[in-house]
Amino acid sequence: MPAAVKLQDMLEAFEFVSAGDMGEHQAFLCKTSGRIYWHSEHADDFEELPEDIEENDKYIAIPSKRELDLGKPLVLEFARQFLPNDFDEVQRIFSRKGAYGRFKDLLARRGKLDEWYDFEAKAQESALRQWCDLNSIELGEVPIGAGPSGGDNSQALKAELSIMLDNAGQTSTATSPVLTAAEPQLFVADIKVSCDFFTEKLGFSIVFLYGEPPFYGQVRRDRAALNLRCVDRPVIDGELRDREDLLSAAITVDTADDIKRLFLEFQAAGVPFHQTLKREPWGAKDFIIKDPDGNLLLFAGPAE
């Protein structure tokens, strides 16, 4: 009897397959066990694929966004519904490279980022459920306390714990100011060059630019925000920075799968690395990229 597979596991594999070019990343579902095997041309940090994976019909390749028409067609459908006055602009954006970065800039200016993320997530889940139905794949419910790989770190449990801690904090520190965010400031030589790098290579969106010409601005991806300050000369010795790994910012993700997928996404985009993905002795996995001004940005997540 075919085993049920968790929807969250399918969604994570689906996102992994969709990162990069067609065939660059692959994920296969074993329909008898419900286990998902991951493979990438760019990393050897995944388990080996079964020898018969391409010959045995008990395995099925998980599709990408392109295969389910969730790329440009989904963007245009969103524009029709939510950005009718910008529809022609969205079409022009997607006629050139680096489209998603510019599209997210437009969404940020229109205050539509959250609506897009919600629209995209619902469309992806619906399409993936239909694909599973067509291929006789049963989706099981994720039990309370079981994470994406069957562990004890589920997002639901994390959310409940967060609420409990928030409530506890309100009782004990009701009169204390709450720090809500930290925004590292990067010193750059050219705001436009820097913004192009963050939007086209790293998937950030421009929140604002200030000055004519701009000398200050902010870029954001999800909950990570970076401020950019234009300066006319380097403020730190480049050789010292590279030798001592002096970071300008550290950005974290929630899961081990997220840090793998982010590394592969940046690798496919041609981002320059100061350090590739590695496991640290303190239980993290991280990598460091270098921006056009030599700033070192660390991205980190849990190793397991």
N, C-alpha and C positions, 0 to 999 in steps of 0.2 A: 504494500500500500504506500503510495507517495507520501512523503513527510511534509508537514506544513512548514512554511518558512515565514519568519517575521517580516512584516512590511518594512520596519525600520532598516533591517538588514538589506532588503531589496533596494530601498531608496539610497542607502549609502553606496552600494555597489553600482547603482545606476549613475550616481553623481561621479564616481570614480571613472567609469567607462566613458562618460561624456567629457571628461577633462582631456584636452589635447586633441590631436588629429585622429581621424578614423583608424581604428586598429592599434593605436598607440598603447592604450590601456584596455585590458580585457577582464571580465569576471564571468565565471561559469557556475551555474547552479546544478548541484546534484539533486535530481528530483526524488531519489529514493531516500536520501539522508537529510535533505534540506540544507546541506552545507554549501557555502559559497567559496570558490577559489579565486584568488586575485592574481593578476599577472600584469607586469609593465615592462616595456622595452628599455626603460631608463633606470630601473632600480632592481636590485637583487634582494631587497628586504622583505620579500613575500615568500610564502610557502611554495614548494614545487607543485606543479600541476600533475595530476594523474597521467600516466602514460597513454591511457586510452581515451583521453578527454575529448578528442576530436573524432573519435570513431564510434563511441558508445552513445546510444540515443538516450541514456539516462542522464546525460549532461546537456544543458542548454545554455547558450551564450546570452547574457543579459544585454538588452539593447541600450543604445545611447539616445540622447535627446534628439539627435538628427534623425535617427531611425523611426522615432515616434512623432516626428514633425513638431518638436517642441523647441526649435531654435528660432529662426527668423519668423516663421509663420505665427508662432505664439506671440512674439513681440508685436507684430503688425495687428494681430487681433486685439491685444491690449490697447494699442494706440487707437484703434477704431472705437473702442468702448470708452476709454478714459482720457485720451488726448486727441480728440477729433481735430482740433485746430492745429495740432503739430504733426498730423499724420504724414504730410509730404516731407517734413523735416526728418521724421523717423525713417522713411524710405531712403532719403539721401544718406543718412547716417549709415545705414546697412548696405550701402553700395561701395563702401570702402573698408579697409582693414581697421582694426581697433574699434569696431562698432560698439561693442558692449560698454566700453569705458565711456564713450561719448553719449550713449543712450542713458547710462546711469547719471551722467552730469545733467542731462535734460530732465530726468526724473527728479533729481535733487532740486533743481531750480523751480520745478512745478509742484514740489511737495508731494510727489507721487511714489517715492521709493517704497514705503511700507505697503501701499496698495499693489505695487508690482510684485514684491516678494510674496505676498499672500496669493495673488493671482497665479503666479508661477508655481508655487508649492501645491496649490489645489489642482492645477492642470497636470502637473507631473504625477501626483498621486492617482488621479483619475485614469490617466493614460497607462500607468504601470499596473493598476488593478485590472484594466481591460486586457492588457497583454497577458497577465497571469491567467485570467479566465480563458482566453483563447488557447493557452498552452497547458490547460488543466493543472495549474499550479495553485495549491491551496495556501491562502494567507492565514496564518495563525495570529491570535491576539498576543501581544507582549504581556506576560504576567507581571504583576507588581513586584518590583525588586529585581527584575531581570533586565540587563542592559542589552545593547545591540548584539553582543556576542554571547549572551547567556550569563553574563557576570552579574555583579550586584551594584552596578553604577548606572542604572537607568536614568534617563532624563527626567522621568516622572518623579523618581525618588529624590533626585537633585532639587527639583522644583519644590517639592514638599519640604525638604530640609531647609532650603533657602527661605521659604515663608516662615518656618518655625524660628529660624535664626533672626529674621527681620522682626518678628513679633517679640522675641525675647529682647532684642536690642532696643525696641521702643520702650520696654518697661524699665531697662536699667540705664539707658542713656537718652532719656526723653529730652533733656535740655542741652545735649551736646550737638554741635554742628555735624552734619553727615557729609563726608567727602564723596562726591558722586562720580568723578572722573578725573583722569590725569591725561594731559595732552602734551607730549614731548614736542619740543621745537627744534626743527632741523635748519641749519644755516646753509643756504644754497646761493649759487651765483646767478642763476637765471630761473625765475619763477615759472615761465612757460615750459622750459625744458624739463624742469622738475615735475610739473603737473602732467605733462605728456607721459613721463615715465610711470608715475603712480597710477594714472588712469588706463593707459594702454598696456602696460606690462603687469601691474599688480592688481588691477581690478578695483581701484579706489574711485571715488567720485569727488568732484570739486564741490566743497560746501560754500566757499566764498573766496573772492579775490579783492584786495584793497589797494587803491592807489592807481595813478595814471602816469606812467605804466605801473602795473602791480608790483609791489615790493613785499607784500604780506598776503598770506592766504591759508586755507585749511583744506585738507583732503580727508576723506573718511571711507572706511569699508566696514560695514556692519557697526560694531560698537567701538572700533579702533579709529581714533582721530589723530592726525599729525598736523602741526602747524609749521608753515614754511616761511622763513625770514630771509629776505635777500640781503647779502652782504657783498662788499666789493673786494674782499680778500679772505683767504682761509683763516679760520679762527683756531684751528688745531693742526699740529704737525701731522701730515699724512703718514709718514713712515712710522712715527710713534703709534698712531691709531691702529695701523695694520699689524704692527708687531705685537702690541699689547691687547688686541681685540677690543678696543675702546668703543663701546656701543653708544649710539645716539638714541636708540629706542628698543624696547623689548615688547613684543606683541604675542599674546597667547591664544590658543584654541582649546576647545573642551576635551577632545578625544584623540587617541592615537591614530585613528583613521583620518581625522581631519588634518593632522600635521603631515601625514603621508601624501594626502591628496593635494594639499596646498603646495608642498614641495614639487610634486609632479606638474601642477598647474604652472608654477613659476618657471620650471625647467623647460616646459613646452613653449613658454612665451619668450625664451631666450634671456631670462634675467641673469645678470652676473652674480655668481656666488663667491663669497669670501670663505664660507665653510658649507659643505654639503650636509645633507641630513645625517645625523649621528646620534647614537644613544649615549647619554651622559651617566656617570656613576651615581648621580643623585636621583635617578628614576625618571628622567625626562628625555624626550627626543627634540632636537632643535637643528636649525640651520640659520646661516647668516647671509644676507644679501648686501650688495653695495650699490648705492644709488649713484646718479651721475656726478655728484659732488664728493663721492667717497664716504658718505655717511654709512655706518654699519648698522643694519636693522636685524635684530634677532627675532625669529619666529619659533615658538616653542609649544609643546604639548606633552601629555603623558606618554610614557614609553609603552604602556600596556592599556 
